[in-house]
Amino acid sequence: MPPSVIVDLQRKNEELKIKLKKLAVAEFIGNDSKHDKKATLRPFCDICDRFDLHDTEDCPTQAQSPDAVPHSSYRGHRDSERPYCKICEVFDHTTESCSDDRTF
């Protein structure tokens, strides 16, 4: 390589080092222009595993069908033991007090 090409490459290398140092300092201080814009969060659905359709909470896949068993409406304390009937498989009454005469 001719000496002038080497000198040009060294000068260019020094310019890039200075630019890199300025960018690193700006990133450390937080003055980088990309931080000035607040990123808006895109809705993401964990169930569908897709962006921009809807949030997980609004996913139509998790919507309850009309004939499905309703979600729990129990508002009691988690540590307390709830009576459960093994015959009709319902909480809030025991097997002994069940009026259902089905046997399995």
Z-matrix of the N, CA and C atoms (Angstrom, degrees):
N
C 1 1.442
C 2 1.527 1 108.84
N 3 1.297 2 115.59 1 139.98
C 4 1.462 3 118.70 2 176.51
C 5 1.525 4 109.98 3 -69.76
N 6 1.329 5 117.47 4 152.57
C 7 1.470 6 121.63 5 -177.75
C 8 1.526 7 113.63 6 -58.08
N 9 1.327 8 118.43 7 -33.06
C 10 1.467 9 119.53 8 -178.15
C 11 1.532 10 111.41 9 -66.95
N 12 1.338 11 117.46 10 -35.36
C 13 1.456 12 121.33 11 178.30
C 14 1.524 13 110.19 12 -67.11
N 15 1.318 14 115.74 13 -40.50
C 16 1.468 15 120.42 14 178.88
C 17 1.520 16 109.93 15 -64.01
N 18 1.312 17 117.73 16 -43.29
C 19 1.469 18 122.23 17 179.63
C 20 1.528 19 109.65 18 -63.63
N 21 1.323 20 117.12 19 -42.70
C 22 1.475 21 120.79 20 178.58
C 23 1.528 22 111.30 21 -63.09
N 24 1.326 23 116.35 22 -41.56
C 25 1.470 24 119.96 23 179.16
C 26 1.530 25 111.72 24 -67.12
N 27 1.324 26 116.88 25 -38.16
C 28 1.471 27 120.26 26 177.82
C 29 1.529 28 110.45 27 -65.54
N 30 1.354 29 116.19 28 -41.47
C 31 1.464 30 120.33 29 179.47
C 32 1.539 31 109.37 30 -64.04
N 33 1.330 32 116.30 31 -45.11
C 34 1.456 33 121.23 32 178.94
C 35 1.534 34 111.09 33 -61.71
N 36 1.329 35 116.42 34 -40.05
C 37 1.459 36 121.97 35 178.22
C 38 1.529 37 110.38 36 -62.42
N 39 1.322 38 117.56 37 -43.12
C 40 1.468 39 121.46 38 178.65
C 41 1.529 40 111.02 39 -64.93
N 42 1.336 41 116.89 40 -40.23
C 43 1.465 42 120.46 41 178.11
C 44 1.534 43 110.72 42 -62.41
N 45 1.312 44 115.87 43 -41.22
C 46 1.460 45 119.98 44 179.27
C 47 1.523 46 111.90 45 -68.05
N 48 1.327 47 117.12 46 -36.36
C 49 1.471 48 120.47 47 177.09
C 50 1.523 49 110.34 48 -63.82
N 51 1.351 50 116.32 49 -41.56
C 52 1.466 51 120.43 50 179.39
C 53 1.529 52 109.96 51 -65.36
N 54 1.322 53 116.18 52 -44.01
C 55 1.465 54 120.38 53 179.40
C 56 1.529 55 110.64 54 -62.27
N 57 1.322 56 116.79 55 -41.48
C 58 1.460 57 121.19 56 178.45
C 59 1.521 58 111.33 57 -63.50
N 60 1.313 59 116.59 58 -41.79
C 61 1.462 60 120.64 59 178.88
C 62 1.526 61 110.28 60 -63.65
N 63 1.352 62 117.87 61 -41.48
C 64 1.467 63 121.36 62 178.67
C 65 1.525 64 110.62 63 -63.00
N 66 1.329 65 116.69 64 -41.81
C 67 1.461 66 120.19 65 178.43
C 68 1.527 67 111.99 66 -64.87
N 69 1.334 68 116.44 67 -39.17
C 70 1.468 69 120.22 68 179.45
C 71 1.522 70 110.71 69 -65.79
N 72 1.320 71 116.55 70 -40.72
C 73 1.468 72 120.55 71 178.93
C 74 1.526 73 110.10 72 -66.59
N 75 1.329 74 116.84 73 -43.66
C 76 1.461 75 120.37 74 179.24
C 77 1.529 76 110.93 75 -62.27
N 78 1.308 77 117.64 76 -39.19
C 79 1.458 78 121.51 77 178.11
C 80 1.525 79 110.77 78 -65.87
N 81 1.313 80 116.43 79 -41.09
C 82 1.468 81 121.09 80 -179.65
C 83 1.523 82 110.71 81 -65.98
N 84 1.319 83 117.09 82 -42.64
C 85 1.468 84 121.74 83 -178.53
C 86 1.517 85 110.63 84 -75.32
N 87 1.300 86 116.56 85 -30.95
C 88 1.460 87 120.35 86 -179.29
C 89 1.509 88 112.26 87 97.57
N 90 1.299 89 118.81 88 16.56
C 91 1.456 90 121.85 89 -179.43
C 92 1.518 91 112.76 90 -93.43
N 93 1.286 92 117.52 91 9.30
C 94 1.451 93 120.86 92 -179.10
C 95 1.527 94 108.58 93 -67.51
N 96 1.300 95 116.79 94 138.89
C 97 1.462 96 121.15 95 -175.46
C 98 1.521 97 112.53 96 -64.30
N 99 1.319 98 118.45 97 -25.54
C 100 1.462 99 119.18 98 -178.96
C 101 1.516 100 111.81 99 -71.38
N 102 1.336 101 117.79 100 -19.61
C 103 1.456 102 120.79 101 177.54
C 104 1.514 103 111.67 102 -83.25
N 105 1.332 104 117.91 103 -14.89
C 106 1.452 105 120.98 104 -179.94
C 107 1.519 106 111.30 105 -69.42
N 108 1.297 107 116.99 106 -32.91
C 109 1.456 108 121.37 107 178.88
C 110 1.527 109 108.40 108 -84.88
N 111 1.309 110 115.51 109 126.81
C 112 1.459 111 118.60 110 177.22
C 113 1.520 112 108.66 111 -82.51
N 114 1.283 113 115.15 112 127.64
C 115 1.458 114 120.30 113 -179.57
C 116 1.521 115 108.96 114 -74.88
N 117 1.297 116 116.41 115 131.73
C 118 1.453 117 119.91 116 175.69
C 119 1.519 118 107.97 117 -89.97
N 120 1.308 119 114.91 118 136.83
C 121 1.453 120 119.71 119 -178.99
C 122 1.518 121 109.97 120 -77.02
N 123 1.299 122 114.73 121 132.67
C 124 1.456 123 120.42 122 177.60
C 125 1.513 124 108.51 123 -86.60
N 126 1.322 125 117.46 124 139.12
C 127 1.467 126 117.95 125 177.34
C 128 1.529 127 110.42 126 -65.21
N 129 1.313 128 115.07 127 137.67
C 130 1.462 129 121.07 128 179.81
C 131 1.521 130 108.76 129 -135.08
N 132 1.311 131 116.03 130 135.32
C 133 1.460 132 121.58 131 178.36
C 134 1.521 133 109.04 132 -106.12
N 135 1.337 134 116.39 133 120.24
C 136 1.466 135 121.15 134 177.90
C 137 1.530 136 111.52 135 -70.59
N 138 1.303 137 117.24 136 -25.95
C 139 1.452 138 120.49 137 -178.24
C 140 1.528 139 110.35 138 -76.74
N 141 1.331 140 116.24 139 -49.38
C 142 1.473 141 120.90 140 179.75
C 143 1.519 142 111.81 141 -82.23
N 144 1.329 143 117.04 142 -18.08
C 145 1.461 144 123.32 143 -178.55
C 146 1.530 145 111.08 144 60.04
N 147 1.345 146 115.94 145 44.36
C 148 1.459 147 121.34 146 -178.90
C 149 1.523 148 110.15 147 -138.00
N 150 1.323 149 115.57 148 148.09
C 151 1.449 150 122.16 149 175.63
C 152 1.522 151 110.55 150 -89.13
N 153 1.307 152 116.52 151 157.75
C 154 1.466 153 127.41 152 167.65
C 155 1.527 154 115.82 153 66.30
N 156 1.313 155 119.51 154 2.65
C 157 1.463 156 119.97 155 175.38
C 158 1.524 157 110.21 156 -84.33
N 159 1.334 158 115.17 157 -55.01
C 160 1.458 159 122.86 158 -178.83
C 161 1.526 160 107.88 159 -171.81
N 162 1.338 161 116.10 160 168.07
C 163 1.457 162 121.14 161 173.85
C 164 1.525 163 109.07 162 -80.04
N 165 1.325 164 115.67 163 165.11
C 166 1.466 165 120.31 164 179.47
C 167 1.525 166 110.91 165 -59.64
N 168 1.334 167 116.61 166 -39.40
C 169 1.465 168 120.15 167 -178.61
C 170 1.518 169 112.15 168 -63.92
N 171 1.327 170 117.79 169 -27.21
C 172 1.455 171 121.74 170 -177.37
C 173 1.532 172 112.91 171 -99.39
N 174 1.313 173 117.44 172 11.71
C 175 1.456 174 121.11 173 -174.87
C 176 1.528 175 110.90 174 -67.13
N 177 1.332 176 117.63 175 126.27
C 178 1.460 177 119.30 176 178.62
C 179 1.527 178 113.01 177 -69.22
N 180 1.325 179 117.44 178 -19.31
C 181 1.464 180 121.12 179 179.31
C 182 1.522 181 111.26 180 -65.70
N 183 1.321 182 116.09 181 -33.70
C 184 1.457 183 118.86 182 -177.49
C 185 1.524 184 112.68 183 -89.58
N 186 1.312 185 117.35 184 -0.73
C 187 1.460 186 120.49 185 178.37
C 188 1.520 187 109.38 186 -62.49
N 189 1.297 188 114.97 187 143.38
C 190 1.459 189 119.89 188 -176.91
C 191 1.519 190 110.03 189 -81.54
N 192 1.305 191 116.17 190 133.04
C 193 1.465 192 119.80 191 177.48
C 194 1.525 193 109.14 192 -76.46
N 195 1.324 194 117.94 193 154.65
C 196 1.466 195 121.03 194 -175.69
C 197 1.526 196 113.83 195 -61.64
N 198 1.321 197 118.32 196 -30.74
C 199 1.460 198 119.94 197 -177.66
C 200 1.531 199 112.98 198 -94.46
N 201 1.311 200 117.34 199 5.48
C 202 1.463 201 121.22 200 -179.56
C 203 1.526 202 110.57 201 -79.65
N 204 1.319 203 115.27 202 157.39
C 205 1.456 204 121.08 203 175.60
C 206 1.523 205 107.87 204 -66.27
N 207 1.325 206 118.60 205 131.55
C 208 1.468 207 120.01 206 -176.51
C 209 1.528 208 111.65 207 -63.09
N 210 1.322 209 114.58 208 151.05
C 211 1.462 210 119.94 209 175.79
C 212 1.522 211 109.15 210 -63.44
N 213 1.294 212 116.36 211 160.14
C 214 1.454 213 121.33 212 -177.92
C 215 1.518 214 111.12 213 -61.72
N 216 1.308 215 115.44 214 135.45
C 217 1.458 216 120.41 215 175.34
C 218 1.520 217 109.95 216 -114.22
N 219 1.315 218 117.14 217 14.45
C 220 1.459 219 122.40 218 -179.49
C 221 1.515 220 109.64 219 -68.11
N 222 1.294 221 116.81 220 125.85
C 223 1.459 222 121.20 221 -178.75
C 224 1.532 223 111.50 222 -117.54
N 225 1.326 224 115.99 223 21.34
C 226 1.448 225 120.54 224 -179.09
C 227 1.515 226 112.61 225 -82.11
N 228 1.305 227 115.37 226 -173.98
C 229 1.462 228 121.87 227 -178.72
C 230 1.523 229 110.01 228 -78.92
N 231 1.327 230 117.34 229 137.99
C 232 1.466 231 121.01 230 -176.61
C 233 1.529 232 113.09 231 -64.37
N 234 1.313 233 117.17 232 -31.79
C 235 1.462 234 120.20 233 -175.25
C 236 1.526 235 113.04 234 -82.65
N 237 1.321 236 117.51 235 -13.95
C 238 1.463 237 118.52 236 -179.00
C 239 1.520 238 109.68 237 -80.29
N 240 1.325 239 115.35 238 148.53
C 241 1.452 240 120.58 239 -178.96
C 242 1.519 241 109.19 240 -89.07
N 243 1.330 242 116.19 241 127.54
C 244 1.463 243 121.04 242 -179.94
C 245 1.518 244 109.46 243 -95.96
N 246 1.332 245 117.51 244 138.57
C 247 1.465 246 119.17 245 175.50
C 248 1.529 247 109.77 246 -66.71
N 249 1.328 248 115.46 247 141.48
C 250 1.459 249 120.94 248 -178.08
C 251 1.520 250 109.26 249 -135.84
N 252 1.315 251 115.51 250 134.89
C 253 1.455 252 121.36 251 179.18
C 254 1.525 253 109.17 252 -97.58
N 255 1.320 254 116.67 253 123.28
C 256 1.457 255 120.83 254 179.76
C 257 1.525 256 112.02 255 -80.33
N 258 1.307 257 117.32 256 -14.93
C 259 1.468 258 120.50 257 -179.38
C 260 1.532 259 110.20 258 -78.64
N 261 1.328 260 115.80 259 -57.09
C 262 1.467 261 118.13 260 -177.32
C 263 1.531 262 111.87 261 -98.94
N 264 1.337 263 116.40 262 1.51
C 265 1.457 264 123.12 263 176.95
C 266 1.523 265 112.38 264 54.51
N 267 1.329 266 114.26 265 51.51
C 268 1.458 267 121.68 266 179.98
C 269 1.519 268 108.06 267 -130.71
N 270 1.319 269 115.10 268 142.87
C 271 1.457 270 119.70 269 175.69
C 272 1.527 271 110.15 270 -79.95
N 273 1.307 272 115.20 271 168.44
C 274 1.465 273 126.75 272 172.35
C 275 1.525 274 114.52 273 80.52
N 276 1.323 275 117.94 274 8.22
C 277 1.465 276 119.94 275 163.41
C 278 1.533 277 107.70 276 -151.75
N 279 1.302 278 115.46 277 153.27
C 280 1.459 279 120.15 278 -175.79
C 281 1.528 280 110.24 279 -88.90
N 282 1.317 281 115.11 280 167.05
C 283 1.458 282 121.25 281 179.14
C 284 1.520 283 110.53 282 -62.68
N 285 1.330 284 117.07 283 -37.54
C 286 1.465 285 121.42 284 -178.31
C 287 1.532 286 111.86 285 -65.57
N 288 1.323 287 117.02 286 -31.17
C 289 1.458 288 118.68 287 -177.45
C 290 1.524 289 112.64 288 -99.61
N 291 1.311 290 117.97 289 14.55
C 292 1.463 291 121.73 290 -177.96
C 293 1.532 292 109.77 291 -76.85
N 294 1.309 293 115.40 292 134.98
C 295 1.472 294 120.64 293 179.28
C 296 1.526 295 111.84 294 -93.17
N 297 1.326 296 116.33 295 -4.93
C 298 1.460 297 120.16 296 179.52
C 299 1.533 298 108.10 297 -78.24
N 300 1.313 299 117.29 298 126.72
C 301 1.464 300 119.90 299 -175.50
C 302 1.536 301 112.67 300 -96.52
N 303 1.321 302 117.01 301 15.01
C 304 1.473 303 119.70 302 177.73
C 305 1.528 304 110.38 303 -71.18
N 306 1.286 305 116.06 304 146.19
C 307 1.473 306 121.37 305 173.38
C 308 1.517 307 107.78 306 -127.35
N 309 1.291 308 115.36 307 149.65
C 310 1.458 309 120.69 308 -176.88
C 311 1.493 310 111.37 309 -116.66
